[in-house]
Amino acid sequence: MSQSTKNHLRIPEFAELPAPLFFRYDEFAAHSHAHPHRHPWGQLNYSAHGVMQLEVAGQRFISPPSYGIWIPPHAIHSAYNRHSIVYRSVYLDLSLCADLPQQACSVVMNDILKAILNNFAERDVQIPQSAADLRLGQVLIDQLHAAAIEHSYLPYASSTQTSFVVDSLRAEPGNADTLAQWAERVFVSERTLARQFIRETGISFGEWRQRLRFLAAIEQLETQQSIKEIAFYLGYSSPSAFISMFQRHAQCTPEQYRRQRCNSL
């Protein structure tokens, strides 16, 4: 069996959903992938551990455990996981999707959404049947309607100058050059580049780079590198600065995040 075949993700094949809400849980190995496909129901994808990567209708989405990815009905999507992930998903019948986003987007996963998905996964609940589980299913729908959404957790840029900066940092997350240095490199003023960054990505240069480093940190934490080594690899002058950034985004320290991975296996 080839590596490509071995790491191909199996997609549930339904002519129609067996229930208005259908939950799915799995652990996907590194370099696993799913070919482009679509279905007539909506889908919330969430990685409880690891960085999830999807392409939906030609747009690339990368999300850490604090964000989910909403795929509206009929949207063509595929997946590739560079590192292993702990996967959670819920399929929503078309009738439940009318007031949800009609375009793919990143969803801020609050504690309630995470708790319901993780609780159902622990108990292997695919279709809520008891009165208590049906109520939890309704709470999940309510919370999904109320959840904050973003176009993308780590947006791409459109202009030549900003794209150069974004692509360079993606290739080298530990690059510590200032915005002024990047502006000089692409022949615009620092103020102009700062405005372009916000206009094209929706977030500041500093926030964008911090999100990139957070994603890179999650992937590095899958290796045997020490926290100190990861901190320096990502351009931080001290482990404490790195830990502070990680806690802001993950609500736990890097070591706690590693232990959570061990406990989930």
PEGIGI-V744096 format. One record per run of one state. SS is the DSSP state (alpha for helix, beta for strand, coil for the rest). FROM is the first residue (numbers start at 1). TO is the last residue. If there is no record, write none. Layout:
BEGIN
ss->SS from->FROM to->TO
ss->SS from->FROM to->TO
END
This chain:
BEGIN
ss->coil from->1 to->2
ss->alpha from->3 to->6
ss->coil from->7 to->7
ss->beta from->8 to->8
ss->coil from->9 to->20
ss->beta from->21 to->28
ss->coil from->29 to->31
ss->beta from->32 to->37
ss->coil from->38 to->41
ss->beta from->42 to->49
ss->coil from->50 to->51
ss->beta from->52 to->56
ss->coil from->57 to->58
ss->beta from->59 to->63
ss->coil from->64 to->66
ss->beta from->67 to->71
ss->coil from->72 to->76
ss->beta from->77 to->81
ss->coil from->82 to->84
ss->beta from->85 to->92
ss->coil from->93 to->93
ss->alpha from->94 to->96
ss->coil from->97 to->104
ss->beta from->105 to->108
ss->coil from->109 to->110
ss->alpha from->111 to->123
ss->coil from->124 to->130
ss->alpha from->131 to->146
ss->coil from->147 to->148
ss->beta from->149 to->150
ss->coil from->151 to->159
ss->alpha from->160 to->171
ss->coil from->172 to->178
ss->alpha from->179 to->185
ss->coil from->186 to->189
ss->alpha from->190 to->201
ss->coil from->202 to->204
ss->alpha from->205 to->220
ss->coil from->221 to->226
ss->alpha from->227 to->233
ss->coil from->234 to->238
ss->alpha from->239 to->250
ss->coil from->251 to->253
ss->alpha from->254 to->264
ss->coil from->265 to->265
END
